[in-house]
Amino acid sequence: MDYKEETALKILDRYIRYFIKENLRVSEPIKNEYSYHISINDAKEKISLHVFFGKKGNKILLQGNKELKLFKKASDLIFGEKLITDDKPELEPTYPYIGTDESGKGDYFGPLVIAGVYLTPEAGKFLKSLGIKDSKELSDYQIKQFANEIRKVNEIRFDVVLISPEKYNQLYEKMGNLNRLMGWAHARVIENLLSKCDAGEVISDKFGNEKLILDALQERGRSINLQQVTKAEKFMAVAAASILARESVVKWFSIQSKKYEFDIPKGSSTDVEKFAKSFLEKHGEVMMRKVVKIHFKTSNRVFNK
């Protein structure tokens, strides 16, 4: 079995789990020449799902009468926003698991950073005893102290992907959508962690369609149970990831502020816009594009466009 065929089976297996959660009956996967398919049915209706494998990668196709309620329900589960259940888990996920979070998304200046943390039960209890919580509730000094504590724990595995403003602008121009960019970045962090540890469950803060992360992961054939949850920082691994991500953002602002001999402001307020105009006047557009996220509406006013 080659890589693409194996990936097709993993994709199909993930969807089967979602269908079963919705109390739908699902057949065993059947192999055709270039695809695997399953039958999906409820008490009255029946459709099929095909996952193809070939030179161009994996392709998903839902077949059946599009007017059927079952078809529309399955389509929502596969292609829409309802791929993951809307139910918010109230308890900490089953250890070990991975939590991911991002920082810098709302800052006009600076990078976008995504971090992931893999926690065992013992490591989770230790972080809870330290008082680890959402980075947005902590000062820069506390962020630094907690980040150091997280890195000291041998059982914890973590990964941080920092996308510099220059690289961010290149990726945004290519992808044309912030959520798609973030989905790609979260997937990179998850895959990096999965190469270091074994975890079947991932929790991330909800920023868009869950499919954005899952699609990016399919390219590497990863099969995970992903939950995107609003205010996911209430879970210890996500809170720890938010701290590591924010630490990298704080470091970037500190280093660049020393370089340009002026405190670069965070956020995207009118004060940030005012500073950006003075920065552009002093350092020019080429340098400006290396330190800000160009797609922000702030750029229209700063560059007089």
C-alpha positions as semicolon CSV with decimal commas, in nm:
position;residue;x (nm);y (nm);z (nm)
1;M;0,000;0,000;0,000
2;D;0,153;0,332;-0,106
3;Y;0,140;0,664;0,077
4;K;-0,162;0,809;-0,108
5;E;-0,367;0,492;-0,064
6;E;-0,283;0,478;0,306
7;T;-0,378;0,845;0,342
8;A;-0,713;0,778;0,169
9;L;-0,794;0,511;0,427
10;K;-0,701;0,743;0,713
11;I;-0,922;1,019;0,573
12;L;-1,210;0,775;0,533
13;D;-1,160;0,641;0,887
14;R;-1,180;0,992;1,030
15;Y;-1,510;1,062;0,854
16;I;-1,650;0,726;0,963
17;R;-1,598;0,829;1,325
18;Y;-1,797;1,149;1,268
19;F;-2,082;0,961;1,097
20;I;-2,101;0,710;1,381
21;K;-2,123;0,996;1,632
22;E;-2,428;1,118;1,437
23;N;-2,589;0,770;1,474
24;L;-2,556;0,692;1,103
25;R;-2,488;0,338;0,979
26;V;-2,165;0,300;0,786
27;S;-2,034;0,007;0,583
28;E;-1,682;-0,131;0,583
29;P;-1,449;0,050;0,337
30;I;-1,447;-0,111;-0,006
31;K;-1,145;-0,075;-0,234
32;N;-1,185;0,012;-0,602
33;E;-0,907;0,062;-0,854
34;Y;-0,832;0,423;-0,756
35;S;-1,046;0,483;-0,449
36;Y;-1,203;0,356;-0,129
37;H;-1,572;0,406;-0,062
38;I;-1,829;0,350;0,210
39;S;-2,207;0,342;0,217
40;I;-2,385;0,572;0,463
41;N;-2,749;0,524;0,555
42;D;-3,015;0,604;0,810
43;A;-3,360;0,450;0,845
44;K;-3,480;0,569;0,503
45;E;-3,195;0,706;0,288
46;K;-2,861;0,591;0,152
47;I;-2,558;0,767;-0,002
48;S;-2,188;0,689;-0,051
49;L;-1,857;0,858;0,018
50;H;-1,553;0,803;-0,206
51;V;-1,193;0,898;-0,129
52;F;-0,971;0,878;-0,436
53;F;-0,594;0,833;-0,442
54;G;-0,380;0,907;-0,746
55;K;-0,104;1,120;-0,893
56;K;-0,280;1,445;-0,796
57;G;-0,328;1,339;-0,434
58;N;-0,648;1,257;-0,248
59;K;-0,994;1,372;-0,353
60;I;-1,321;1,340;-0,163
61;L;-1,653;1,284;-0,344
62;L;-1,999;1,244;-0,190
63;Q;-2,245;1,061;-0,418
64;G;-2,623;1,036;-0,398
65;N;-2,939;1,243;-0,437
66;K;-2,845;1,595;-0,331
67;E;-3,204;1,664;-0,225
68;L;-3,191;1,399;0,047
69;K;-3,167;1,516;0,408
70;L;-2,896;1,255;0,461
71;F;-2,688;1,397;0,174
72;K;-2,714;1,751;0,312
73;K;-2,624;1,632;0,662
74;A;-2,322;1,437;0,538
75;S;-2,215;1,729;0,321
76;D;-2,220;1,958;0,624
77;L;-2,014;1,708;0,821
78;I;-1,754;1,670;0,546
79;F;-1,734;2,007;0,375
80;G;-1,900;2,255;0,607
81;E;-1,850;2,416;0,944
82;K;-2,007;2,118;1,126
83;L;-1,722;1,875;1,065
84;I;-1,649;1,879;1,436
85;T;-1,930;1,861;1,689
86;D;-2,039;2,194;1,837
87;D;-2,051;2,041;2,184
88;K;-1,785;2,198;2,401
89;P;-1,595;1,949;2,614
90;E;-1,623;2,053;2,977
91;L;-1,351;1,822;3,105
92;E;-0,981;1,806;3,028
93;P;-0,924;1,575;2,728
94;T;-0,786;1,226;2,779
95;Y;-0,410;1,244;2,833
96;P;-0,177;1,248;2,656
97;Y;-0,295;1,510;2,410
98;I;-0,171;1,813;2,212
99;G;-0,292;2,171;2,250
100;T;-0,220;2,447;1,997
101;D;-0,269;2,823;2,001
102;E;-0,150;3,131;1,813
103;S;-0,032;3,480;1,904
104;G;0,030;3,799;1,709
105;K;-0,275;3,766;1,483
106;G;-0,410;4,107;1,584
107;D;-0,079;4,295;1,586
108;Y;-0,007;4,510;1,279
109;F;0,364;4,492;1,352
110;G;0,533;4,164;1,428
111;P;0,508;3,793;1,347
112;L;0,234;3,535;1,367
113;V;0,340;3,258;1,604
114;I;0,174;2,919;1,650
115;A;0,281;2,688;1,931
116;G;0,184;2,337;2,032
117;V;0,232;2,151;2,360
118;Y;0,207;1,777;2,423
119;L;0,108;1,690;2,781
120;T;0,112;1,368;2,982
121;P;-0,110;1,342;3,294
122;E;0,183;1,413;3,526
123;A;0,298;1,716;3,327
124;G;-0,057;1,848;3,316
125;K;-0,092;1,826;3,695
126;F;0,242;2,004;3,740
127;L;0,146;2,292;3,512
128;K;-0,187;2,324;3,690
129;S;-0,002;2,352;4,022
130;L;0,207;2,636;3,876
131;G;-0,104;2,833;3,789
132;I;-0,061;2,816;3,411
133;K;-0,345;3,000;3,236
134;D;-0,433;3,190;2,918
135;S;-0,145;3,417;2,813
136;K;-0,387;3,708;2,760
137;E;-0,433;3,719;3,139
138;L;-0,058;3,744;3,206
139;S;0,199;4,024;3,194
140;D;0,507;4,000;2,971
141;Y;0,715;3,924;3,280
142;Q;0,483;3,639;3,383
143;I;0,487;3,506;3,027
144;K;0,866;3,477;3,040
145;Q;0,865;3,307;3,382
146;F;0,597;3,054;3,289
147;A;0,760;2,979;2,951
148;N;1,085;2,894;3,130
149;E;0,899;2,659;3,365
150;I;0,726;2,483;3,075
151;R;1,057;2,421;2,895
152;K;1,213;2,271;3,209
153;V;0,968;1,979;3,225
154;N;1,128;1,678;3,052
155;E;0,796;1,505;2,981
156;I;0,660;1,804;2,788
157;R;0,711;1,816;2,413
158;F;0,653;2,148;2,239
159;D;0,695;2,311;1,901
160;V;0,687;2,678;1,802
161;V;0,651;2,808;1,446
162;L;0,731;3,177;1,407
163;I;0,623;3,331;1,078
164;S;0,810;3,659;1,034
165;P;0,615;3,954;0,889
166;E;0,805;3,920;0,560
167;K;0,723;3,547;0,532
168;Y;0,370;3,612;0,655
169;N;0,311;3,860;0,369
170;Q;0,441;3,608;0,116
171;L;0,216;3,331;0,250
172;Y;-0,088;3,557;0,272
173;E;-0,040;3,668;-0,089
174;K;-0,019;3,304;-0,194
175;M;-0,312;3,176;0,017
176;G;-0,527;3,490;0,011
177;N;-0,691;3,415;0,344
178;L;-0,576;3,447;0,706
179;N;-0,769;3,145;0,832
180;R;-0,619;2,927;0,559
181;L;-0,273;3,050;0,656
182;M;-0,342;2,976;1,022
183;G;-0,477;2,632;0,937
184;W;-0,155;2,557;0,751
185;A;0,058;2,683;1,042
186;H;-0,137;2,489;1,308
187;A;-0,100;2,177;1,094
188;R;0,278;2,226;1,072
189;V;0,302;2,248;1,450
190;I;0,086;1,939;1,498
191;E;0,286;1,738;1,247
192;N;0,615;1,848;1,404
193;L;0,491;1,731;1,743
194;L;0,357;1,401;1,608
195;S;0,710;1,324;1,486
196;K;0,829;1,353;1,848
197;C;0,541;1,191;2,038
198;D;0,229;0,979;2,004
199;A;-0,101;1,158;2,056
200;G;-0,438;1,085;1,901
201;E;-0,619;1,397;2,021
202;V;-0,556;1,765;1,950
203;I;-0,736;2,068;2,094
204;S;-0,695;2,409;1,932
205;D;-0,859;2,745;1,976
206;K;-1,138;2,792;1,722
207;F;-1,052;3,041;1,446
208;G;-1,244;2,909;1,145
209;N;-1,355;2,594;0,969
210;E;-1,188;2,291;1,129
211;K;-1,137;2,154;0,778
212;L;-0,858;2,410;0,723
213;I;-0,632;2,226;0,966
214;L;-0,749;1,877;0,869
215;D;-0,692;1,937;0,499
216;A;-0,338;2,059;0,562
217;L;-0,270;1,752;0,776
218;Q;-0,395;1,516;0,504
219;E;-0,093;1,597;0,294
220;R;0,121;1,415;0,549
221;G;-0,132;1,143;0,615
222;R;-0,191;1,230;0,978
223;S;-0,497;1,082;1,142
224;I;-0,603;1,268;1,456
225;N;-0,912;1,351;1,654
226;L;-0,921;1,731;1,630
227;Q;-1,144;1,956;1,838
228;Q;-1,156;2,330;1,781
229;V;-1,307;2,498;2,084
230;T;-1,394;2,859;2,161
231;K;-1,177;2,984;2,448
232;A;-0,977;2,661;2,437
233;E;-0,714;2,815;2,669
234;K;-0,918;2,670;2,956
235;F;-0,742;2,342;2,870
236;M;-0,392;2,313;3,012
237;A;-0,204;2,217;2,693
238;V;-0,366;2,503;2,499
239;A;-0,291;2,751;2,778
240;A;0,074;2,637;2,780
241;A;0,088;2,672;2,402
242;S;-0,055;3,024;2,423
243;I;0,223;3,118;2,665
244;L;0,502;2,984;2,441
245;A;0,350;3,154;2,137
246;R;0,314;3,489;2,314
247;E;0,668;3,464;2,450
248;S;0,804;3,447;2,095
249;V;0,598;3,751;1,995
250;V;0,723;3,948;2,298
251;K;1,083;3,854;2,213
252;W;1,037;3,975;1,854
253;F;0,909;4,314;1,970
254;S;1,195;4,346;2,218
255;I;1,465;4,264;1,961
256;Q;1,320;4,484;1,687
257;S;1,260;4,774;1,927
258;K;1,630;4,769;2,020
259;K;1,725;4,746;1,654
260;Y;1,521;5,052;1,556
261;E;1,582;5,234;1,887
262;F;1,212;5,286;1,953
263;D;0,945;5,081;2,131
264;I;0,738;4,926;1,853
265;P;0,373;4,923;1,967
266;K;0,154;4,613;1,970
267;G;-0,202;4,593;1,841
268;S;-0,356;4,793;1,555
269;S;-0,478;5,112;1,721
270;T;-0,456;5,472;1,596
271;D;-0,131;5,505;1,793
272;V;0,009;5,207;1,601
273;E;-0,101;5,368;1,275
274;K;0,071;5,692;1,372
275;F;0,391;5,510;1,457
276;A;0,372;5,312;1,130
277;K;0,356;5,633;0,926
278;S;0,666;5,769;1,097
279;F;0,843;5,434;1,053
280;L;0,760;5,433;0,681
281;E;0,887;5,789;0,641
282;K;1,213;5,708;0,818
283;H;1,292;5,357;0,688
284;G;1,107;5,329;0,356
285;E;0,857;5,084;0,209
286;V;1,098;4,793;0,155
287;M;1,188;4,782;0,524
288;M;0,828;4,847;0,623
289;R;0,713;4,532;0,447
290;K;0,952;4,331;0,661
291;V;0,796;4,435;0,991
292;V;0,418;4,469;0,933
293;K;0,130;4,254;0,807
294;I;0,050;4,428;0,481
295;H;-0,308;4,298;0,437
296;F;-0,432;4,490;0,745
297;K;-0,663;4,780;0,659
298;T;-0,413;4,998;0,847
299;S;-0,185;4,965;0,544
300;N;-0,434;5,149;0,322
301;R;-0,402;5,456;0,544
302;V;-0,030;5,421;0,614
303;F;0,061;5,380;0,246
304;N;-0,209;5,628;0,135
305;K;-0,378;5,371;-0,088
